[in-house]
Every structure is written in structure tokens, then in C-alpha cells.
């Protein structure tokens, strides 16, 4: 483990399991396999969904998805101070999620509809809400307010994760609490993502650990 990563791990009290989960997402998104992310690494994901959904070039759905990606990217670069460079390395990526996990654990998570998770009385910063909105829109390809199993699988395929049918069914049942036909609403995704962020015990996996990556690599 290099010194930068060791500093992040010790500063934010990350476990090896948390680091591994964050690394898996970086590696799946790094479409150029050059150990850096730039905005171009998000384009294959949108183009994959565009092709599968037969979206028009620069149509409203395509533009809405690109806008969700851009919102996520701008917050990521702003927090890491890399707006001018337009690049994120793996350590910066891990630091970003460590910062978000720390923000979540310091207060309320995110508020959507009637749902609110409160850990401490102070409030997490607003940028975390922007991230959650963006992530939901990135997965909700129909923009219906509910993520279906087909949409979840399409997202996984777009970031180069291919699950077998039985693996997908098992993972989806875990994520939906054995209610696969209902899909995932934003408050459910919020809770799963929060679990992914903060659970550091590899021997006690929770449903959220399977969420962003379908359990791939963990």
C-alpha cells in the first residue's frame, strides 16, 4: 500500500474491505485501463444504454443521462480539486468516497420523500445529496422513479460487469429484500448505497455491499 493510500486509510479509518469496494468501482469505470478517470470514461456507459434503449442522438433521455453524469463528475472534481486537470486517479477516487462516508456518518444522510436516516444530530453537506440524485438517475434509465432489474443489469453491463442469470437473480433478491418485482425507489437506493459506503466488515456483508457492482470483485 503506497503512502498516499495509507494516509487516507488511517485518516478516515477505512478498512481493507471498504478500499476494495471503492477500487472495484474505479477499475470498472476506467474504460481506458490507464489508472485514471476522465469524463470520457463515463461516455461508454451512456452510449451502451443509448444503444440498448434506441435513444435518439442527443435526444432528451440521452441528454438527461449525460447531465446526471456531468453533475456527478463536477462534484467529484470539485471535492478532489481537479477541475482544471479533469482527471481522477485511484487514490483520489478512494478519498472521495472516504470523504462521503465520513460526511454521512457525521449526520443525517439524504432526504428523499418521507425517508430520512439519522445517525447524529448534525447534517451532512449538500454535495452528498447531489451525488445521490445523480447516481439514481444514472441507473433509472427510463426516468420512472423506480430502478428495475433490467435497468440494474443494463447499468452493470455498461460498466463491464456481466453477471450470469442466476447471479443476477440472487443479487437482485438481496437488494430488493426478496421483493424483486417492486424494484428500487430512491430511498431504498440511498440506504443500500449508505451501507456500501460505511460497512467495513468483509465477514458481515450487508445488502448494500452488492449494490453498485452487483457483488463483483468482493
Protein Blocks (a to p, Z undefined) as FASTA:
>chain_A
ZZklmmmmmmnopafklmmmmmmmmmmmmmnonopacfklmmmmmmmmmmmnopaehiak
lmmmmmmmmmmmmmmmmmnopmmnopacfklmmmmmmmmmmmmmmmccbdehjbccdfbf
bdcdfklmmmmmmmmmmmmmnonopacfklmmmmmmmnopacdfklmmmmmmmmnoopak
nopafklmmmmmmmmmmmccfklccfklmmmnnopoZZ
